[in-house]
């Protein structure tokens, strides 16, 4: 019997599902080797089908997306029970991802922004999602929207993670191959190379020995040369602080790294380390000049914690002090 | 000023003593603290000093970790510009400080809770003034109180 594999999505955009589809014809090799028993985005299996499976009967569950609602949390626990190996697939599951930036706001402001204040919303009565709602004598139930976004490992024990927004098809194919041959690394490992992106960057040789950035530029503010180190051109590239293994895809598309592969194993907190690496490159010793140069990084939290706020030492904007 | 911190009669406010984690560089600010000690200058006992070789050694991760583990304020002390034992370390500290301070504001940590000061080995008196001033500022702000939101725990789903 072929090993069983499940895919599930939580708070995510669907890009990680796209990574599976991007296996292209290799997906045939995967389906030849494993049975996909659950994949809501593509196959019509229901939660009750998973519930009916014996515990531990799924070889591996690939879960993408962060955890924001009670439904996502329940599904994570369910798949943890049914699967021998749980893999956090993609940046959101691994470290919270872009949805994790919502931790800079509390639950009430997130709901107000989405359902009351956004210019495209027509909601004259200001109705917010309710967990219970009666319709025609029936009680409808919606998941609870938690106060915070969490990474998967903050909810259930996770065996491995595959980084990326989204992960590359190659990393997924490698992980499936490792699963099938039983050649998995130590539990807890990140299934990607453990070195900084700069080391595998095709523009590596054009990176100056000493970078001194006079002006940080956003991609739309520069005519970006295609063969020169992006930092040397003043673009805020997080390559020095980010794990490689992505085949430098953004760099090859002439865009700076935004850090979706997260930190290497030597770093505790990606955001602080990335901030440190970039701030140190400010090309001045004069305080006023330093302030002027750093002004062009208008949103440090969104820049450096774009994918990892929920697992940071300060995982959310702190609640205002009790008065 | 204990009476000033308890206007509403709250016991917790009256009892609050700020915890400040201070990273002092080995060559200047730590020696200033030594000098303050040997000169018998009295200053607030709220500061826990960590000696580092250079203010440039203070990784922003240390600062966030200190706040996460209960510090109400973090103070970095280094050599004056041009005086760094390692030439450029204090400039690196300065660059990181300004960006980190802005990021901390986004996290809801008031800028007064994070401070970078140049204090040379001969400035024991200045060290006393800086520490006392920071302790009073943080005392006025109150505890950092960075605990998980209680709602999260209430809503936790039992598997």
Interface residues (C-beta under 8 A of the other chain):
Chain A: X70 X73 X74 X77 X78 X80 X81 X104 X106 X107 X144 X146 X147 X148 X267 X268 X269 X271 X272 X273 X275 X276 X278 X279 X280 X282 X285 X287 X290 X291 X294 X297 X299 X300 X301 X304 X312 X313 X314 X316 X317 X318 X319 X320 X321 X322
Chain B: X59 X60 X61 X63 X64 X65 X67 X68 X69 X81 X88 X91 X92 X94 X95 X96 X98 X99 X100 X102 X103 X106 X107 X108 X109 X141 X142 X143 X144 X145 X146 X147 X148 X149 X151 X152 X155 X156 X157 X159
